[in-house]
Amino acid sequence: FVADFVGTINFIKATVRSVDAAAQSMVVDSEIGTVQVPMFNDFRVGEAVQVCARPEDIHLSDATPPVNHTNHYLGSVYAKIFLGEVLDFQVQVNDKVMLARVHPSQKTPVGAPIHIVLDPSDCIVLKNQN
């Protein structure tokens, strides 16, 4: 099956670091740092993959989240685009610019630091198609 459409999505280059088949999860080293993700296919340690995350599933916060999250990163606001009922934030984490779609009440200015939380259950991992 090949989808003939693709909405807006973040593709994050990564390499499988560890696999826990019993827990159906794995850890990957990516452009944004270490990411814990669910495992839906057979993956091997060292395999190149893409972590996919929808902009709506990326949570932003000006303050450090009160709960220790597995996938927590510190970035900086690269750009913001007001789209009416949502606000698109472009957030730079290391050398990767991620798109997050949030409520317009998020007021973090361009250039300011911002915390990103990505729930592992919101991630999809694809084998690299080189």
N, C-alpha and C positions, 0 to 999 in steps of 0.2 A: 504494500500500500504506500503510495506516495501522495502527500497532500498537494493540491494544486493552488493552495493559498498559504500565506504565512502572515500572521499579524505582527505587531511590534513585539519583539522578544529580545532579551539579552542573551547572547551566546558568549560563554566564558570558556576559553581554552584551558584544559586541565590534563593532568596525568594521574592515573589511579595510584594511590599510595598504599591503601589496604582495603581488604574485602572481608566482610563478616557475613557469610552466607546464612548463618542461623538467624541473625537479626535482620537480614535483607537490607543491609546498609553498607556503605563504603565511605572512605575518606579520599578526597582528591586534593592534589596541590594545584592551585590555579593562579591565574593572573591577579586575582584579588586576595589570595591567601588560601589557607586550608579551608575546605568546604566539606561538611558532612552531608551526604545525599542518600536517597533510597536507591536500592539496587533492583531493577526490574529485568535485567538481562544478565548473561554471563560476561563478566569483565575480569580481566587479568591485571595483576599488579604491573605497573609500568606502561599500561595501555593508554594511548592518547584518546581523550574524550572531549565532548563539549557539554558543559552544564548550561541548561536553558532555564531562564527565570523570566516570568512575565513582569512587566513594569508595575502592575497592580499588586504584585506579591512581594515587592521590596518595601520594607517598612523603614521610615526615616524618623530620626529624633535629634533634637538639638543637644539633649543631655544623654549621658551614658545610661542605657537601659537599666532599670533596677534589678532585673533578673539576669543571671549569667546565661546568655544565649550561646549555643554552639556556633552559629554562623553570624558573628558580630564583627563589623569592620568599621574603621574610621576613614572617612573620605573628606572631600571638600566639594562644595557646590560649584560646578563648572558653568552651568547656565540654568535658567528657568524660563518656561514658556507657559503662559496662562491660556487655558483652553476652555474657559467658562466654568463648567462644573468640576473640572480637575486641573491640576497643575503638574506639568511635566518637569521634573528635576533631572538634569544631567549631573551625575555625581562622579567625580574622579576618585578611584581607589587604586593606588599605585599608578600604573600607566594605562589602566582600563577605565573608560568612561561608561558608566551604567545609567540606564534610563529607569527612573522611578516615577510612577503616576500616583499622586496623592491628592488629598483634599486641599483646596485653596487656603485653608487656615494655616498651613505650614509656611511660616514666614522667614525661614533661614535665608539670609542674603547671599548673593553670589560671592564666592571667595571664602566663605565661612566654613569651619569644620562642621561635619554632620555625621551622625552614627547611622549605620545601615544594619538591619537585621533581616536575614533571609531564612525562613523556616525550611528545614530540610524537606518536609513533605510538599513544599511548593516547587521543588526542583525536579527537572527531568534530565536524565543523562543520556546522551547519544554517543554511539561509537563514532570516532572521527572518520570522515569519508574522504580521505586524501586519494 
